[in-house]
Amino acid sequence: MDELIPGPDGRVTALAEQARLGRWRMAAANKKGRIGKAWGDARLHLYEEGLVVTEPEGGEWVFRWESISVLQNLSTVNGSIRDAAYTLIDPSGAALTIGPGTHGLFKRDLAAAGVLSYTRGPWVRYEGQWGPEIQKGILRTQGQTALERLGRGETLRFGHVSLDRAGVSYKGKSAAWTEITEVSVSNASVWIRDARGRSLLNAASVRKVANLYLLLALADRLRG
C-alpha cells in the first residue's frame, strides 16, 4: 500500500468489539475523485473475523465471516486485477457493494443470492488485498458447517448454483458427483467437467456465484 491510512478510531473499535471481530488487520479508503465523491472519507477496516465499513455521515455496516455471503466481480488486464467489486450480504438479506468496480448483476441475480435490500457502498481501494480475505474468511468459518448440512441431506445454494450430496445443479440441469472430476474457474466462469474434459453443465459466471471459495472447496471434497 502506498499511503498511510489511520487505524480504527473509537467508533470502529467499539463496533468490532461488539461483533467479536478479533484482531484488526488493515484499513482501506474510498477512491478519490468524481466517482467516489458521494462516499467521501469512507473506510473499510478488515479484522480476522469480519469487517467494518463506515462513512462520514454516520453510516456503518458490520459483517462477520461466519454469517455472510459474498459475490465478487473482478476485472483483469493481462492477468492482473484492474478493479473489483464485492457485494456483501448479511443474514437479513441486506447487501452492500464495496470496491472500485461494479457488481455486473441484474436484480434477478441479486435475488438468487438472497438480496432483499441493496446499497452501492464506497469504492474502496486495495481490493486485491482485502477482497480475497473475505472469501478465505467465509471458507474458514463456514466450511465445516456446510459439510455437516450436506451430510444431513440439505441443498446449499450459491447464487444460481446449488450443491447437494448427489451433485451440482445449474439452470435446471444437474450433474452427479460420480461423473464430475473437475470444478474449476477459467475465463471468469465456473466449469463442471468429466474425466474426458467435457463440460457437463453450462459455465456459470463467477460474478453470479456466491461464496466462490467455499463452493470450490466443497466440490473438491465431493467430486468423483
Residue pairs with C-beta under 8 A, 6 or more apart in sequence:
1 26
1 126
1 129
3 29
5 27
5 28
5 29
5 43
6 27
7 24
7 27
7 45
8 16
8 24
8 27
8 45
8 52
11 54
11 60
12 43
12 45
12 52
12 54
15 52
15 54
15 60
15 62
16 24
16 45
16 47
16 50
16 52
16 62
18 62
19 49
19 50
19 52
19 62
19 64
20 49
20 64
21 47
21 48
21 49
21 50
21 51
21 52
21 62
21 64
22 47
22 48
22 49
23 47
23 48
24 45
24 46
24 47
25 46
25 47
25 48
25 133
26 45
26 46
26 126
26 129
26 130
27 43
27 44
27 45
27 46
28 43
28 44
28 46
28 124
28 125
28 126
28 127
28 129
28 130
29 41
29 42
29 43
29 44
29 124
29 125
30 36
30 39
30 40
30 41
30 42
30 43
30 122
30 123
30 124
30 125
31 100
31 122
31 123
31 124
31 125
35 100
35 123
36 42
36 100
36 122
36 123
39 55
39 121
39 122
39 123
40 55
40 56
41 55
41 56
42 53
42 54
42 55
42 56
42 121
42 122
42 124
43 53
43 54
43 122
43 124
44 51
44 52
44 53
44 98
44 122
44 124
44 130
45 51
45 52
45 53
45 54
46 130
46 133
48 137
49 64
49 65
49 66
49 137
49 141
50 62
50 63
50 64
50 65
50 68
50 137
51 62
51 63
51 88
51 130
51 134
52 60
52 61
52 62
52 63
53 60
53 61
53 96
53 98
53 121
53 122
53 124
54 60
54 61
55 122
61 88
61 96
61 121
63 88
63 90
64 141
65 134
65 137
65 138
65 140
65 141
65 142
66 141
66 142
67 90
67 91
68 88
68 89
68 90
68 91
68 138
69 88
69 89
69 113
69 114
69 138
69 210
69 211
70 86
70 87
70 88
70 89
70 134
70 135
70 138
70 210
70 211
71 86
71 87
71 89
71 103
71 105
71 110
71 113
71 159
71 207
71 208
71 209
71 210
72 84
72 85
72 86
72 87
72 131
72 135
72 206
72 207
72 212
73 84
73 85
73 87
73 101
73 102
73 103
73 104
73 105
73 206
73 207
74 81
74 83
74 84
74 101
74 131
74 188
74 206
75 81
75 82
75 83
75 84
75 101
76 82
81 127
81 128
83 99
83 100
83 101
83 127
84 99
84 100
84 101
84 127
84 128
84 131
85 97
85 98
85 99
85 100
85 101
85 102
85 103
85 104
85 127
86 97
86 98
86 99
86 127
86 131
86 134
87 95
87 96
87 97
87 103
87 105
87 110
87 113
87 115
88 95
88 96
88 97
88 98
88 134
89 95
89 113
89 114
89 115
89 210
92 116
93 114
93 115
93 116
93 117
94 115
94 116
94 117
94 118
94 119
95 110
95 113
95 115
95 117
95 118
95 119
96 119
96 121
97 103
97 118
97 119
97 120
97 121
98 121
98 122
98 123
98 124
99 123
99 124
99 127
99 131
100 123
100 124
100 125
100 127
101 127
103 110
103 207
104 207
105 207
105 208
109 159
109 160
109 207
109 208
110 118
112 157
112 159
112 160
112 208
113 159
113 208
113 210
114 157
114 210
124 130
135 211
135 212
135 213
135 214
136 213
138 211
138 213
138 214
139 211
139 213
139 214
139 217
142 211
142 214
143 214
143 217
143 218
146 156
146 214
146 218
147 218
147 221
149 156
150 156
150 163
150 164
150 165
150 218
150 222
151 165
153 164
153 165
154 164
155 162
155 163
155 164
156 162
156 163
156 164
156 218
157 210
158 209
158 210
158 211
158 212
158 214
158 215
159 208
159 209
159 210
160 170
160 171
160 204
160 208
160 209
161 168
161 169
161 170
161 190
161 204
161 208
161 209
161 215
162 168
162 169
162 170
163 169
163 215
163 218
163 219
163 222
165 177
165 222
166 174
166 176
166 177
167 174
167 175
167 176
167 177
167 178
167 180
168 174
168 175
168 177
168 180
168 183
168 192
168 201
168 219
170 192
170 201
170 202
170 204
171 201
171 202
173 201
173 202
174 201
175 192
175 200
175 201
177 222
177 223
177 224
178 224
179 194
179 200
179 224
180 192
180 193
180 194
180 200
180 219
180 223
180 224
181 193
181 194
181 195
181 223
181 224
182 191
182 192
182 193
182 194
182 197
182 223
183 190
183 191
183 192
183 193
183 215
183 216
183 219
183 220
183 223
184 190
184 191
184 193
184 216
185 191
185 206
185 212
185 216
187 203
188 205
188 206
188 207
189 203
189 204
189 205
189 206
190 203
190 204
190 205
190 206
190 209
190 212
190 215
190 216
191 199
191 203
192 199
192 200
192 201
193 199
193 200
194 200
206 212
209 215
